[in-house]
Amino acid sequence: MADSITSSYAGEFAGKYIAAALLSADTLDGGGITIRPNVKFKETMRTLSTNGLVKDAACDFSDASDVTIADRVLTPKELQVNLALCKKDFHDQWEAEQMGYGAFDELPASFTDYLIGYVADKVAQKTEQMIWEGTGSTDEFSGLTTQIALDADLPAAQEIAGTSVDASNVIAQLGLIVDAIPSSVYGKEDLYIYVSQNIARAYVRALGGFGSSGLGANGVNNAGTTWYNGGDLAFDGVKLFVCSGLADNTAMAAQKSNLFFGTGLLSDHNEVKVLDMADLDGSQNVRFVMRFTAGVQYGFASDIVTYGIVNGAN
């Protein structure tokens, strides 16, 4: 007997499945960015800065500081997934994998959930890539590196030219990033160096023992290359956040509170539908319609350090 899918997921269930698709992206799932839900159209973020705030005391009031207020707009882009899958192609796979695909922590209860989980996993991967490298062109929103590369407010001294990073030079390259972090930002609790996977791998290997990096032949705790079993990484007291969406040999130092991901995650702008075409055309096709909004923005470019990201505006 052929499988029959009669459910159409929307409304209450839309939030659940959209959440699985978007929040399973590494940067979001790991808490590396500030999430702004329920942004139905756009959100204006006010930035405020002053100069010369503290002055010698005097009897009279004297406004002696400039207050600069600017706007940065977070505008999530409307995106969709339109996909047709044949149920027959998934029968053997579904049985063998015991429903192991997807962005869920427990086994889905139905074939429908399995297919939704499969799609959600692919959406999560794409979302992670767009958060950092999205071009803003067709099918993508503009990612953080794309935006900062066009921002003249990024100080030239905080734009570090990148190189091909490996275990022999990663210590020196991370040092360049830390040295460029503004004093007003260094030491903040939510400060991270967001690094690509190849930089993270090179750093782990370097800490396993490279005399040229001053670490000794046996590395951290004399454990050699067995020292690392996962977990958090830090450099010079600054936490590292590994981002699979960052291109090789690129990095960014910023506060989490200065980076924003906006979505209509909990709003009625999100929609997930699963349409079984069997009763309509006799086929074994299942159509997925997923609609959602997503976008990123930062607050102050002057508080960000980039590595390997060419800024064309300064």
C-alpha positions as CSV (number, residue, x, y, z in Angstrom):
1,M,0.0,0.0,0.0
2,A,1.3,3.4,-0.9
3,D,2.1,5.9,1.8
4,S,-0.4,8.7,2.2
5,I,0.5,12.1,3.6
6,T,-2.6,14.0,4.6
7,S,-1.1,16.7,6.9
8,S,-0.6,20.3,6.0
9,Y,1.6,22.1,8.5
10,A,0.9,25.7,9.0
11,G,0.0,28.1,11.8
12,E,1.2,26.7,15.1
13,F,3.4,24.0,13.5
14,A,5.0,26.5,11.2
15,G,7.0,28.0,14.1
16,K,8.2,24.6,15.1
17,Y,9.5,23.6,11.7
18,I,10.9,27.0,10.7
19,A,12.7,27.0,14.1
20,A,14.3,23.6,13.3
21,A,15.4,24.9,9.9
22,L,16.8,28.2,10.9
23,L,18.1,27.8,14.5
24,S,20.0,24.6,13.7
25,A,22.5,26.7,11.8
26,D,25.8,26.6,13.7
27,T,26.0,30.3,14.5
28,L,22.4,30.5,15.7
29,D,22.3,27.1,17.5
30,G,25.6,27.9,19.3
31,G,24.4,31.3,20.5
32,G,27.0,33.3,18.5
33,I,24.7,36.0,17.4
34,T,21.8,38.1,18.9
35,I,18.5,36.7,17.6
36,R,15.7,39.2,16.9
37,P,12.5,37.2,16.3
38,N,9.1,38.5,15.1
39,V,10.6,41.1,12.7
40,K,7.7,41.2,10.3
41,F,9.1,43.8,7.9
42,K,12.1,45.6,9.2
43,E,13.6,46.8,12.5
44,T,15.5,50.0,12.9
45,M,18.3,49.9,15.4
46,R,19.5,53.2,16.9
47,T,23.2,53.6,17.5
48,L,24.4,56.3,19.8
49,S,27.9,57.7,20.3
50,T,29.5,60.6,22.2
51,N,32.8,62.3,22.4
52,G,34.5,64.3,25.2
53,L,31.8,63.3,27.6
54,V,33.6,64.1,30.9
55,K,34.7,67.7,31.5
56,D,36.0,69.9,34.4
57,A,33.3,70.9,36.8
58,A,31.8,74.5,36.4
59,C,29.0,76.4,37.9
60,D,27.1,76.8,34.7
61,F,25.7,74.1,32.4
62,S,27.7,73.6,29.2
63,D,26.8,71.1,26.6
64,A,30.3,70.0,25.7
65,S,29.8,66.7,24.0
66,D,28.6,65.8,20.6
67,V,25.9,63.1,20.5
68,T,25.7,61.2,17.2
69,I,22.6,59.1,16.6
70,A,22.4,56.9,13.5
71,D,20.2,54.2,12.3
72,R,21.0,50.7,11.1
73,V,18.1,48.8,9.5
74,L,17.6,45.0,9.8
75,T,15.4,43.9,7.0
76,P,14.8,40.2,6.8
77,K,14.5,38.9,3.3
78,E,11.5,36.8,2.2
79,L,12.7,33.3,1.2
80,Q,11.1,30.1,0.2
81,V,11.6,26.4,-0.5
82,N,9.6,24.8,-3.2
83,L,10.5,21.2,-3.5
84,A,9.0,18.0,-5.0
85,L,10.2,14.6,-3.7
86,C,9.1,11.2,-4.8
87,K,8.2,9.0,-1.8
88,K,9.5,5.9,-3.5
89,D,13.0,7.2,-3.5
90,F,13.0,7.5,0.3
91,H,11.5,4.2,1.3
92,D,14.7,2.2,1.6
93,Q,16.6,5.1,3.0
94,W,14.0,5.8,5.6
95,E,14.0,2.2,6.8
96,A,17.8,1.9,6.9
97,E,18.5,5.2,8.6
98,Q,15.8,4.7,11.2
99,M,14.8,8.3,10.6
100,G,18.2,9.6,11.5
101,Y,18.3,12.7,9.2
102,G,17.0,16.1,10.1
103,A,17.3,18.8,12.7
104,F,15.5,17.1,15.5
105,D,16.9,15.5,18.7
106,E,14.4,12.6,18.8
107,L,13.1,10.2,16.1
108,P,10.3,11.7,14.1
109,A,7.0,10.0,14.6
110,S,6.0,9.8,10.9
111,F,7.4,9.6,7.4
112,T,6.1,13.2,7.0
113,D,8.3,14.4,9.9
114,Y,11.3,12.6,8.4
115,L,11.0,14.4,5.1
116,I,10.4,17.7,6.8
117,G,13.5,17.1,8.9
118,Y,15.5,16.3,5.8
119,V,14.5,19.6,4.2
120,A,15.0,21.5,7.4
121,D,18.6,20.3,7.7
122,K,19.4,21.5,4.2
123,V,17.8,24.9,5.0
124,A,19.9,25.2,8.2
125,Q,23.1,24.6,6.2
126,K,22.2,27.3,3.7
127,T,21.2,29.7,6.4
128,E,24.6,29.3,8.1
129,Q,26.3,30.1,4.9
130,M,24.2,33.2,4.2
131,I,24.7,34.6,7.7
132,W,28.3,35.1,6.9
133,E,28.8,35.0,3.2
134,G,25.4,35.7,1.7
135,T,25.7,38.0,-1.3
136,G,22.3,39.7,-1.1
137,S,21.6,38.8,-4.7
138,T,19.0,36.4,-5.9
139,D,18.1,33.6,-3.5
140,E,20.2,35.0,-0.6
141,F,20.2,37.8,2.0
142,S,23.3,39.9,2.5
143,G,25.7,38.3,5.0
144,L,27.8,40.0,7.7
145,T,31.1,39.8,5.7
146,T,29.4,41.1,2.6
147,Q,28.0,44.1,4.5
148,I,31.2,45.0,6.4
149,A,33.2,44.8,3.2
150,L,31.3,47.8,1.9
151,D,31.3,49.9,5.1
152,A,33.6,52.9,5.2
153,D,33.1,53.1,9.0
154,L,35.3,50.1,9.5
155,P,38.7,51.6,10.5
156,A,41.5,50.6,8.2
157,A,43.6,49.5,11.1
158,Q,41.0,46.9,12.0
159,E,41.0,45.4,8.5
160,I,43.6,42.7,8.7
161,A,44.9,41.3,5.4
162,G,44.6,37.5,5.4
163,T,46.8,34.7,4.3
164,S,46.6,31.0,3.9
165,V,46.4,29.8,7.5
166,D,48.0,26.6,8.7
167,A,49.4,25.3,12.0
168,S,52.7,27.0,11.5
169,N,51.3,30.6,11.3
170,V,47.9,30.5,13.0
171,I,49.2,31.8,16.3
172,A,50.7,34.8,14.6
173,Q,47.6,35.5,12.5
174,L,45.2,35.2,15.5
175,G,47.6,37.6,17.3
176,L,47.1,40.2,14.6
177,I,43.4,40.0,15.1
178,V,43.6,40.4,18.9
179,D,46.1,43.3,18.6
180,A,43.6,45.2,16.3
181,I,40.6,44.8,18.7
182,P,39.7,48.3,20.1
183,S,40.4,48.9,23.7
184,S,36.8,49.7,24.4
185,V,35.8,46.2,23.2
186,Y,38.7,44.0,24.4
187,G,37.8,42.2,27.6
188,K,34.0,42.3,27.1
189,E,32.2,39.2,28.2
190,D,30.5,38.6,24.8
191,L,33.5,39.3,22.6
192,Y,34.3,36.5,20.2
193,I,36.7,35.9,17.4
194,Y,34.5,34.2,14.8
195,V,36.8,31.9,12.7
196,S,36.4,29.6,9.7
197,Q,36.8,25.9,10.2
198,N,40.2,25.7,8.6
199,I,41.6,28.4,11.1
200,A,40.1,26.4,14.0
201,R,41.6,23.2,12.8
202,A,45.0,24.8,12.4
203,Y,44.8,26.3,15.9
204,V,44.0,22.9,17.4
205,R,46.9,21.3,15.6
206,A,49.3,24.1,16.6
207,L,48.4,23.6,20.3
208,G,49.2,19.9,19.8
209,G,52.9,20.8,19.7
210,F,54.9,23.1,17.4
211,G,58.1,24.4,18.7
212,S,58.1,27.3,16.3
213,S,55.0,28.6,18.0
214,G,56.6,28.4,21.4
215,L,54.4,25.5,22.6
216,G,57.0,22.8,23.0
217,A,57.2,19.4,21.3
218,N,54.2,17.9,23.1
219,G,51.8,20.8,23.1
220,V,49.1,21.5,25.7
221,N,49.6,19.5,28.9
222,N,52.1,17.4,27.1
223,A,49.2,15.6,25.4
224,G,50.4,16.1,21.9
225,T,47.7,15.9,19.2
226,T,45.4,14.1,21.6
227,W,44.9,17.2,23.8
228,Y,41.6,18.3,22.2
229,N,38.4,16.4,22.6
230,G,36.0,19.2,21.5
231,G,34.8,22.0,23.7
232,D,35.5,25.7,23.8
233,L,38.6,27.4,22.4
234,A,40.2,30.7,23.3
235,F,43.1,32.8,22.2
236,D,44.8,35.4,24.5
237,G,41.7,35.4,26.7
238,V,39.3,35.9,23.7
239,K,36.8,33.1,23.0
240,L,36.8,31.6,19.6
241,F,33.5,30.7,17.8
242,V,33.9,28.3,14.9
243,C,31.5,29.2,12.0
244,S,31.0,26.7,9.2
245,G,29.5,29.5,7.1
246,L,32.7,31.5,7.0
247,A,35.0,31.0,4.0
248,D,38.4,29.5,4.6
249,N,41.1,31.9,5.9
250,T,38.5,34.5,7.1
251,A,37.6,35.7,10.6
252,M,35.8,38.5,12.4
253,A,36.2,39.8,16.0
254,A,33.0,41.3,17.4
255,Q,30.7,41.3,20.4
256,K,27.7,39.0,20.1
257,S,25.6,42.0,21.2
258,N,26.8,43.9,18.1
259,L,25.6,41.2,15.6
260,F,22.0,40.6,14.9
261,F,19.9,37.9,13.1
262,G,16.3,38.9,12.3
263,T,13.5,36.7,11.3
264,G,9.7,36.5,11.4
265,L,10.3,33.1,13.2
266,L,7.2,33.4,15.4
267,S,5.1,35.5,13.2
268,D,2.4,34.6,10.7
269,H,4.9,35.4,7.8
270,N,6.3,31.9,8.2
271,E,4.6,28.9,6.6
272,V,5.3,25.3,6.1
273,K,3.1,23.1,4.0
274,V,3.4,19.4,3.0
275,L,1.2,18.5,0.1
276,D,0.7,14.9,-1.0
277,M,-0.1,14.8,-4.7
278,A,-1.4,11.2,-4.7
279,D,-5.1,12.3,-4.5
280,L,-4.6,15.0,-7.1
281,D,-2.7,13.4,-9.9
282,G,-2.1,9.8,-8.8
283,S,1.7,10.3,-8.4
284,Q,3.9,9.5,-5.5
285,N,5.2,13.0,-5.3
286,V,5.2,15.2,-2.2
287,R,5.5,18.9,-2.5
288,F,7.1,21.1,0.2
289,V,6.3,24.8,0.5
290,M,8.4,26.6,3.1
291,R,8.2,30.4,3.4
292,F,10.2,32.4,5.9
293,T,12.2,35.6,6.4
294,A,15.8,36.0,7.5
295,G,18.5,38.6,7.5
296,V,21.5,39.9,9.5
297,Q,22.9,43.2,10.6
298,Y,25.6,44.7,12.9
299,G,25.5,47.8,15.0
300,F,28.9,49.5,15.0
301,A,31.4,48.8,12.3
302,S,34.0,50.6,14.4
303,D,33.8,47.8,17.0
304,I,34.6,45.1,14.5
305,V,37.9,43.6,13.3
306,T,38.0,41.6,10.1
307,Y,40.5,39.2,8.8
308,G,40.9,38.1,5.2
309,I,37.9,40.3,4.2
310,V,38.7,43.0,1.7
311,N,37.0,46.3,2.4
312,G,36.3,48.2,-0.8
313,A,35.1,51.3,1.0
314,N,38.2,52.4,2.9
